[in-house]
Amino acid sequence: MTRVVKCFLCMLVALFCFAWSGKAQRVAISSDAVKWATLSPNLGFEIALSQHHAFSLSAATCPLKVSDALSVTHLTVIPEYKYWLRMPFYGHYMGANLLYSSYEAAGSRYSGAGNLLAACVNYGYSFIINSRWNVVPFAGVGIGVDIADKTSFIPLVARIGVNFQLVVK
């Protein structure tokens, strides 16, 4: 798991270097309220690549251990391509993303661990609050596979969320 964290941090550094190297780039920093409600701290970055295209990278973790009998931990990384219908950070967008999650869950009736890899498509809409802040609800569906157990095919992966974005110009 430390290798995944190191890789994610390197990607964030590269993302920041790329974002501030050009004068016309716009960057947004976001956090998903739905993940916070499930006790999963998260952070995301989005870069406008052109008039309609953007790239987003987000990560979340959950180190929740209620007791020895009940615990849920995960580390999730989601790179996403977004096509904005008007312009980045404004209005409707459609996206495609990959989702990787290393998880472990233990309860009184269920326990399991694995590595989920999923491909999803999303739809979202950015509501502009002011010149710097946006609220972006989104929903998506996809398919996935548990990498640890290659026979475990997950026919439906659903994503919902509400991002709060700080747009940096």
N, C-alpha and C positions, 0 to 999 in steps of 0.2 A: 504494500500500500504506500510506502514511502516513495517508491519509484514513480507511482502515479502522481503523487503530490509534487515531486520535483519536476516532472514533465509539465504539469499544469502551471507551476510558477514560471518555468521557462517560456511557456506560451504567453502568459500574461505580460512578461517583460518584452517579448517580441511584439505583442499587440500594442503596447504603449509606445515603443520605439517607432513602429510603423505609423501610428496615429498622429504623432506630433512631428513627423518628418515632412509632411506636406502642409501647405497653408490652407488648402481647401478642404481638408479632412474635418469631419465632425464626429464626435465621440459621445456616447451615452453610457452612464453607469447605472445599473439597475439592480433591483432586489425584488423577489417574488413574495408577496404577502401570503399566498396559500402555503408555500413551503415554510414560512415562519410560523404559521398556525399549526403546522405539524411538527414543530420544534426542530426544523432543519434550517440552520443559518445558511444563507446563500448570497452570492454576489455574481453579477454579470457585467460584461463589457460589450458594447456594440460599436462598430466602425462603419460609417457610410463610405462605401467604395466608389460610388458614382451617383448619378441622379436618381436611380431606382434600386440600386443594389446595396446590400449591407451584409456584414458578417458579425455574428454574435457568438460569444463564448461565455458560458456560465458554469458555476460549480456550486454544489450543496453538500452538506454533511450532516449527519445526525448521530451524535455519540450518546444516545439515550440508554441508560441502564437503570431501570427502576429497582430491580432486585436481581438476585441470582437466577430466579425463575422467569423473569421478564426483561428482555433487552432487545433493542433494535438499533443497529448501526449501519450506516451506509456512507459511501462517497460517490457522488454522481457528477459527471462532467458532460456538458451538452454543447457541442459546436453546432452552429445553425447558419444557414444561408437564408436571407430574407429578400423578397422582391416587393418593394413598396410601390403601390399603384400611382401615387402622386409624387412623393419625395420622401427620403428617409426621415423617420420619426414623426410622420404626419399622415394620418388617415389609415387606410386599409393596407395590410400586407399579407402575403402568403409565404410560408417558409418550409424548408426541408431541413431536418436535423438528424444527427446521430446521437444516441444516448448511451452512455456507458455507466454502469453502476455496479460497484462492488458492495455486496450487502451481506448481513448476517442478522437473522431474527431468531429469537428463542422465546417460547411461551409455554404455558402449561399443556397445550395440546399440539403445538406445532413448533418445529425448529428446522431451520435450513440456512444455507449459505450458498453464495454463488456469485457469478459475474454476468450481469445482464448486458446484452448489446442489442439495441433496437434502432430502427429507422422509422421516422415519423414525418408526417406533413402537418403543418399548422396554419391557422388563420388567426389574425389578430387585428385590433383597431387601436390606434393611438389617440387618446383624448388629451388635448393640450390644456393644461391648467394655466400656465403662464409661459414666459419666454424660456424658462429653464426646466420646468417640471411637466412630465407627462404621466398619465395612467394608461397602461396597455393591458387590457384583458385579452387572453388568448386561449385557444383550445386546439387540440390536435389528436390524431390517431396514428397508429403504426403497428408494425409487427416486430417481434423480437425473438431472441434465442438466448438460453443460458449457456455461456461459454464453458463453464465447468462441467455441465452435463449436456453434451451435444445432442442428446435425444430430446431434451426439453425445448419444444418450440412453443412460443407464446403467441397465439394468433391475434391478440388485440392488446396494444399498449395505449393507454389514454393519458393525455397531458392536459391539464387545465391550470390556469394561473392568472394572477393580476400583478404585473410588474409596475413598480414605481420607478420612473426613469429621471435621472438628472442629466440633461443635455449640456455638454460642454462644447462651446464653439471655438 
